[in-house]
Structure formats: structure tokens, C-alpha cells
Amino acid sequence: MKSKWFTLLSIMVLFSLLAACGGGGGSTANTGNTGSAGESPGNGAAEAPSGGEGVTTVQFWHSLGGKNGEYMDALIQRFNESHEDIEVVGTFQGSYDETVTKLQQAIASGTGPDVSMLERAYVQMFADAEVLEDLTPYLEQSGISADDFTPGLMGHSYFNDKLVSLPLNRSTPILHVNKTLLDELGLSVPTTWEEMKEVANALVVKEGNEFKRYGVSMPYDTWYPIAMISQAGGTFFNEDNTSIGFGDNGAGEKVFSYLKDLQSTGALYYPPAQDSGNIVNSMFVEGKVGMIFQSTGSIGGLASTVDFDYVTAFLPKDEVHANPTGGANVTLLSSSKNKDAAWEFIRWMEMEEEGGLEFILQSGYLPFTKQMVESAKMQELWAKEPNRKVAYDQLEFAVDTNKDVAWPEIMHEFFSAIEAIMYDSKDIPSTLDTFKKETERILAQ
């Protein structure tokens, strides 16, 4: 297992480079109104200041920059002010992928942190390498049940029946809609693929050979095709994790044929890979596209920027409603020498109102415990900003089907297939068949 861990290290270096190109919420951290991404201070675990006498220092690595980084810094400050015997040192390590790369290197050299944020799809890889602590005994000694957490966000928390992570800054893709445009054209917010096709085409404005307005868009990311594969009745991996689950059943061909059909009429604008998230958001704000698939983490930024009636909705369904989850979990490293203090930080962050709840209210990420959902503060926020409740309600249909230790390597291959189809208009069946064979080869290793 550990040989695969080190093989994947080189792949993660490549993904760190790709992180600068991707824009969706599936594989890169949503850092809010940033500008700080890439300001990584490097591997600082061994150089962090130690606490005073009788004070245990806990190193915590995370991937939140910009406003969300400020909210995380405030959370850490609240913890430190309420715990005289523990000092948490939070270190921003760049994007999710950059954090993974640095974490692998640090663990290998014995300089890893006590606690780390991990993008949820990488949890399996670290758990397989046996570097994550089983949190079950810690929950039990603290009187916490796994049932206390939001069910739709626990999909990546378990590995081989061990609880190896807990949800923290979690998100999900939803549909963001310029309701003003739809109202002007007498259109309703689409709830199905067929309705989305009609609405997206009706929104298109073309002058000569130039499209002045597109119907719908989405960042260059695996997140959105995976959502649509599930909506079409497929799964990313098959039940035995020996192959893909959207080849022979036709779900993959259906998804990409639908997208290419929209793209051919201007109903879909598929952005370039580099900075695609910001491109899509800017076009939406400027009224150059009427609808976008985007992370729930974009709600706050969009709501404060647009000058039109802005609403959110469930992703339109095909055969069923379905959506993956995104964002990151928190983990306790097995190599930590300060496990009790590290767990106290995690427990406080997950369960105490002045911990995670305040962070969720500020950032816009999804509430990850039932206690948070039922809190007066959350209910008041949802009453004031119903767009944010849409994201939570959609968790009813959350399904994560890309769980495997080989996901990082296979994700790279899936990106290649997406590029071949969406950018180069390669034949869909043969492209997916090539991807299927490569996936089977990787999974068989």
C-alpha cells in the first residue's frame, strides 16, 4: 500500500501545477476573495514556535486563503484564547493539492503536523498509507456519536470501517441563476436536463459569428461531469472498484453528448482550463451567461457582487437528482506526539458553537453537524439568505462514487478525457473507452 503512496507523490506534484489551472470546487480550495493563493510559507511544521511552559503546541495545516483564511485564523485565535494549556499554530499550505504534496513530503521526513485539512477525495489515499488516526475512540471518550454529523457529508470519512476524518469546510455544486434574465424571457428555473436545454438555448444571444451571451457554463473540473454521470444513472467507479461505472451503461456517453450538443449552439460555454472558475464567475456577474454550475462556496461572493435578482437551485436532474460533495475534512495524523491536545482542537472545532459554527456562518460552507443545522443562528441565516439553504437541502441527494486510493492518478486521466472531448471534439465513445481501459489498468495495480 505504501509503495503506491510514494508513487502517487510524483503525481501530486503535477496536480499542484494543475491546481493553478482548475477553477471548480471539486479539486481545488475555494479561498473566497483571495489573491493569497500561492503565498504558501512552505513546510513549517518543524519551525513553528513552541508554547510556553506547560503549553502543548498543535500544528494545524490548512488550505484556506483570502477571507476564508481570515475566518480560519479567527477560529484558531478563539481556541487559543479559551485554552490556556494548548496553542494551535495554523499554517496555510496553499491549495488542496499543494497541501497534499507538502503533507506527503513532511510525513515521509517525519516533520508532519498534528492536524491537517485534507480535500475529501484524498482521504482514502492517506488512510491507505496508514498515516491517519482512527477517531472512533476519541469520539467515544468525548461522548460524541458519528450520528451527530450531517449524513451527506460523511461519505469520505470512513476507510476500512475506521473513522479517519471529520467534515470541516464542505461544499457541493449547485445551479446559480440570473433570475432577472429568465424573468425577462418568461422562463422558469430548470429542474431537469431537458428544461435546462430549452432555457439555456433561449438565453443565447448571437450577433454575426459572435456569441454575446451564453445559456449555461461550468468551470473546467471533474466535479460537474461526475455529478451528471450520477444523475444519468451511472457511478464513477463500478461496485467492485475494478472499472468505471458509466461506460457499458451509456451514462458517460449520454453526459458528454448532452454537453457537446449544448456547446454546439452556444447554450453551453465551456471555459479554458486556466482560471476557469474566475472566468465563469465573471461572465455570470456581467450577464454574459445566464446560469452556472458552481460551488456553494461562491454564494457569498456572487451575492455581494451581482446587480440582478440572483437565486440558487438544485442541479437539474436527468433520471435522478444526484450531486457529489466537495471541500475538505479534518484529520489527526498518526505520527502526532500531541494526540490528546490535537483531538481537543478537533473536538472544539467540530462541536462547540464558538468553534465551527461561527466559521460556517462567516464562510458559507455547509453546516456539518445536526447541532449546527438546528441552531438559532443557522436558522436565522437561512431565513435571511435562502440561497444558502438550497445547498444544504440538496445534500439529500449527495452521493460520492469516486472513492479509491487511486483516485488522484485516475483523476488526471479523466481530465485528459474531458479535454479531448470538450476542447478537441474527439469521438466520445472511443475517448471514454480509452479512459475506461486506462482506469482498469490503474485499478489493477
N, C-alpha and C positions, 0 to 999 in steps of 0.2 A: 504494500500500500504506500509505504513511504517513498519507494522508488518513483511512483507516479507523481507524488508530491514534488519531488525535485525536478522531474521532467516538466511539470507544469510551471515551474518558476520562470523558465525562459519564455514561456508563452505569455505569462503575466507581464513581463517587461514589454512585450509587443502590445498587449492590451492597454498598458499605461499610455502608450503613444496614441492608440485609437481613442482613448478617453477624451483626448483633446479634440477629436473629430465628432464624436457622438453627441446627440443633443437630447435624447429622450430620458425618461426616468427609470428605464429598466436596468441600465448597467453603469450609469454614472450618477454621482451625488447631485441632488438638486440643492444648490447652495444659496438659493434665494437671490437677492440683489447683490451679487458678488463682485467680481473683479479681483477677488483674493485667491481664486483657484490657481494653483501652481506656486503659491507662496509657501510651499512646504518647508518647514525648518529642518527637514531631514530626520534621520533616526536619532531621536533624542532621549531614548529610554535610559541609557546609561549615564547621561549627563544631567539629568533633571536634579533640581535641588532636593536635598533630603529635609525632612521635617525636623522640628526642634526635639528636645529631649522628651521621650515618651510619646512622640508623634510618629505614626506609621504613614509613610508616603505611598500612595497608589498612583501608578502611571496609567493614564487612560488615553488611548489613541482614537481619534475620530476623523471624519471626512466632511465636516461641516464648516464652510467658509461664509463670508458675507454676513447677512443679517442672521441666518440660522446659526452661524458660528458664534455670533454675539449672544444669541439666546442660550446656546450650549455653555458658553463661558459664564453666563449669569447663573445657570443651573449649578455649575461646579462651585461658583462662589457661595451660593446659598448652602450647598452641602458643607463646604469648609467652615462656614460661619456657625453651623449648627453641630459640628463635630470637633471637639477640642483635641481629640486623640488621633484624628485621621486627616491627612492632607491629600486631596486629589490634585494631580498635575495633569491637566488636559493638554494634548498636543494635536494640532491639526496636521494631518499627514497627506493632504491633497485629496484627489478624487477617490472614489471607492476602489478603483483598480490600482491606483498608486499606493493606497493603504495596504492592499493585499500583497503587493510586491514587497513593500518595505517590511510587512509583518513576516512574510516567509523568510526574508533575509535575516531579520532580527531573531526569529526563533531558532534558525539554524546556527546563529552565532552566540546564542544564549543571552541576548540583550532585549528580548521581547518585553512588552508592557504587561501589567497585571490584567487589565481590562481593555478590550478593543471593540470598536464598532466594526461590523462585517456586513457588507452587502449580502442580502439574504441568499442569493444564488451561490455564494461561495462557502456558505456554512458547511455544506456536505463535504467539500474538499478538505477543509481544515479538520473537521470531525474525523474523517477517514484517516488523516495523518496522526490522529490520537493526541492532538495538542489542545483540545478544548475540555474543560472540566464538566462533568455531569452535574447539572444544577439541581437535580431531584432532591438530594439530601439537604441542600441549602434551603429549598422551598419548604421542605417538611419541618426543619428546625425553626423556621420563621412563621410557621402556621399559614403558609400560602399554598393554594391549590392551582394546578395548571388550568383548572376550570375558571379561575378568576380573570383569565386573559381573553381578549376578543378572539373568538374561534377562527375567523377568516384570516387572522394574521399569524397563526401558529404553524402554518404549513411547512416552514423551513426550520422549525425549532428542534425537531427530533432527528436523530440519526441512530439507527440500530437500537431503537427503544430507549435511547438516552436523551434527556433534555439538555441540549448543548448550547442553546441560545434563547434569548427572550426578545420580543419585538421592542423597537425603540422608535426610530424615525421612519415610519412606514407610510407607503403611498399606494395608489392604484391608478391606472389610466381611466380617464372619463372623457366625455364629449363636452367641449366648450363651445358655446353657440353665441353668435351675434344675433340676438333676438330681434333687434331693430330691423336688420336686413330681411329676416324671414317674414316679419310682420308687413313690411312694405310690399312684399311679393305675395302675401296671403298664404304663406307656407307654415306648416307646423313642424315642431322639433321632431326629427325622425326617430323612430323606435326600432325599425328593422332595416336590414341591408337594402331591401327593395325601396323603402321610403327614403333612405339616405341617398340612394342613386338618383331618385327623382328630385329631391331637394338640392343636392349638390349640382346637378346639371342645370337646374333652374337658376342657380346663383351665378352661373358663368357669364362673364361679360367679355366679349372678344371684339376687338377693333382691328380689321385687317388680319394680319397674321399674329397679332399680339394679344395675349390674354391680359386684360386689365383686372379681372377678378376671377378667382377660382372658387370651387364649391367647398372642398374639404382638404385638409392636409394633416400630416403627422410627421414627427421627427424620424430621422434615419435611426432605427433601433430595432432590436429583435422583439421588444415588448409588444408592439402593436400587431405584427403578424401572428405572434403566439396567442394573443387574445382572440384574434379572428379564427385561428385554427380551432380553438376550443369552441367558439360559437358555431362553427360549421360541423361540430360533432367529432373532431379529432382530438388527439393529445400530442404533446411534443414528443415524448418517448412512449413506446408501447408499454404494455403492462409489465413485461419482464425486463424492461430497460436493455433490450438487445437490438432495438432498431427504433426508427421514428414511428410515431402513431398517426401520421397524416399522409402516408404515401398510398398504400393499397386501397384505402377507403376513399380516396379522392378529395379529402378535405384540403390538403395543401394546394392542389391544382385549382380547386374552387376559389380559395382565398386570393391567390395571385392572379387568376384570370379576372376576378372581380376588380381588383385594384388596377390592373392594366386596362381594363375596359373604361374605368373612370378616368384614368390618366390620358387616354386617347382623345377624350372630348374636353379636357380642361376641368372636368369635375373634380379631379384629384391633382394637387400639386405635390410632387414628391421632391423634397429639397435635396441639395447636395449634402454629402456626409459631414463635411466640416461645418461646425457651428449650427447644425440643423435645428436644434431646439430654439436658439435665439432667433433664427430666421423665421421659423414658423410662428413664434410668438409675436414678432414684429409685424408680420403680414396680417395676423389676426387683429392686432391693435389698430393697424392702419386701414382696416376694412378691405384688404386685398384678398382675403379668404374668409368665407362665412362661418366655417366650423373647423375645429382642430381636435385631433386626438392628442391629449397631453396629460401630464401627471397632475394629480390633485395638489402637488406641491406648488403648482403655478397659479392657483386660485388667487392667493393674496396679491401677487404681483400684477396679474391681469386686472383684477377688480379695482386696483388703485390707479390703473393707467388708462383703461378704455373710456371713451366718451359716448358709449351706446349702452343699450339695455343688454346686459351680459348674464346668461344663465348657464348652468351646467346640467348635464343629463347622463343617464346610464349610456354606456357604449351600445349602439344599436345591435340587436341580436340577429342571428341567422336562424339556425334550428333552435338554439337556446341562448339565454343570456350567459355570459361567462367572461371572466377577466382575471388575469394574473395579478399578483401583488408585487410591490417593489419596495425600494428603500432598504433599510439596514436593521440588523438585530444587534444586541449587545452580548458579548461573550466573556467568560472568565478563562484566562489561559491556565493550562495545567502546570506550566512552569512557574507560576506566580509564587513568590515566597511570602506573600501577604494575603492569603486567600480570605481570611475572615474579614479583614478591612475592605478588601476588594468586593466581597459579597455585600457588605453593609452599604457600600456605594451603589451597587446594582439594586439592592432591595429598596433603598431610599428613593432612587430614581424611578423605579417601576411602580412603587406603591404609595409613596407619600404625596400629598396634594401640592406641597411647595416644591416637589421634585418634577416628575414627568408631566403632571397635568399642566403646570404653568408653561412648560416648554411646548407642549402640544397646542395650547391656546395661542401662544405667541407665533409659532411657526406655521401652523396649518396642517401639520402631519396628522395622521389618523389616531384617534384615542385607542390605546392598546389594552386597556383593562375595562372590565364591566363597571368598576367603580368610577372611572373617568367618564364613561358614557352617561352614567346616571347622575353625575354631579350637577349641582345647580349652575355652576359656571359654564359647563359644556352645553347644557340645555338652553341657557340664555344666549350663548354664542350662536347656536343653530337657529334659534328664533330670529335673531338679528341678521344672520348670514346663511340663508337656506342652501346656497350653493355648496357650502362645506358639508352639510348633512347628506347631500346626494352621494358624496364619495363614501361615507360610512355605510349608507343604506345599500350601496352596490356590493359591499363585502358579502352580502348574502349569496352572491354568485361567484365568489373568489375561488379560483382553482389554480394550483401551481403544478404543472406537469413536466417541468424541465429540471427536475431534481436528479442529479447524478454527479459523482465526483469528477466525471469527465466533461461536465458542462462547459468550463472555460474553453477547452480545446474545440468542442463541438460548436460553441457559440461563434468562434472565429470562422468555422466553415459555413455556418448559417448566414453570417454577414456576407460571405462571398457569394452565396446563392442569391441573397436579396439584391446585391449589387448587380449580378448578372441579369436578373430578371427586370428590376426596376430601372436600372440605368442603361443597360446594353440590350434590353429586349430579347434576351436569349430565350430559346424554346423552354417553356415552363416544365412540361413533363420530363424532358431529358435532364434539365438542370436539377430538378428535385430528385430524380433517380440517381444522379451522380452524388448529390448530397447524402441521400439515403445510404448508399454503399460506403461512403467515407465515414458516416456516423457508425455504421455497423462495424467497420474496421477498428475504429477508436474504442468502441464499447467492448470489443472482444479482447482488447489488450490486457 
